[in-house]
Amino acid sequence: MNKSISFILLDFYSYWYHRACHKFDLPWHNHHHQKGTSAENSCLVESTISGLLIYSGIKVFENSKYIRVCRTTSALYWALVSSSHYLGHKLDYSEVFPINKIQIKHFFHHENSNYNFSIILPFDVLFGTSSIYLRS
């Protein structure tokens, strides 16, 4: 399968996983959203558990008869999500474009947990969970 399509499928899966974390109040994700939690500990725990669950879902796709996700893209996606989440909390990307837009979007999500579930914008726009709708 094309690597671009694999990335899009992974982000789609991750979007719904992240929404489920909030819908079902999954404890490792809720802890990450509590004010005053240490970014080092909460990001490490949340990213590890979420990463393992996302990776488990990827394994299902890898072995599916109908949808196959590229293993290289899967590994890169997981590394990107896990490391950028932690770094996004620790570093100030205000001078770097477009990374700072992802960081701003993520911090908005922490203040308004019904918005901005995906890493890239299209799924939030498609499913009406993008913060851009609040700026009208």
N, C-alpha and C positions, 0 to 999 in steps of 0.2 A: 504494500500500500504506500502511496505517496506520503512523504514525511510531513508535508503541510496538512494533509487531511488527518494524519495521525495526531498532530498537535491540536487541531481543532476538536477532534473527538475527545482527546484527553482533557481539554479545557471545558468541554461540555459536561463530561463526567464529573470533573472537579467542581464546577458550578453547582450541580445538583447535590453533590456530597456536602458542600459548604452550606447550602440552604437547609439540608437535612440536619446539620449540626445545630442550627438555630431553631428549626421547627421542633426538634425532639429534645432540645436542651441537653445535648451531649456534654457531659461534665468536663472533659479535657478541653473542649473548645470554649465553654462558658468561662472556665477559669482564666483562659487567655484574655478574655474581654473585660475582666473585672479591673476596676481602677486600682492603681497602686500595686499591681502585680509586677514582679520583676520580668523584664523582657528576656533576660538570659534564661531563666527557668521556664517561664510559661511558653515562650516561643520554641524552646528546645523540646519540651514535652509535647506540646500541641502539634508541632511540625512533624515530630517523629511518629506519633500515633496516627495523625491524619495521613502522613506520607505512606505508612504501612498499609492503611486501609485503601488509599488511592492506588497503591501498587498492587494490592490484592485484586482490585477491580480491573486493573490493567491486565493482570494475568488471565482473567476471565476473557477479556477481549482478545488477548494473544491466542488463546486456544479455541476461540469461537470459529465455527464453520463459515459464518457469514461476514464477520467484521474482524479484520486483523490489524493490530496496531504495531507499528515498527518498534522493536525493542530498544534501539538506539534512541529514538525520539522519546520513548517512555522514560528511559534513564535520565536523559537530559531534562525532560519536563519535571521529573521528581526533584532533581538537583536544583533546578531553577526555583521551583516553588519553595522548597525547604530553606535554601540559603537566602533567597531574596526576602522571605518573610522575616527572618531574624535580622538581617541587615537593614531592612526597612524600618525596624523599630529602633535600631541602634545608631544609624548614620543619618546625617542631614543631606538629602539629595537636592536641596532647593536650587542649586546652580546647574544641575544636570538635567537636560531634556532628552528623552521623554520619561526617564526613570522617575523624576519628581512627580509627574502626573499620576503614576501608579501608587506612589507613596501617599500623596494627598487623597486619592481615592480610597486607599486602605484605612487611613486615619479617619476619614469621614465614616467609613463602615463601622469603626469602633465606637463612634458617637451615635450612629444611627444604624443599628444592626439589621434593619430590614432592607438595606440598600448595599449595592456593590459587592456581590458575592464572587464574581469571576475575576480572573487576572486580566483578561482583555475585555474590552467594552461590549462587543456585539451581543453576548448572551444576556447581560444585564439590560441592554436596550430592548432586545427581543422579548424578554419576559417581564418587562416593566419594573425592574429593580435597580435601575440606574439613577444615580443622584442628579443627572442632568435634567430629569423631569422636575426637580424641585426649584430649578433656576428660572422658571417661566414668569 
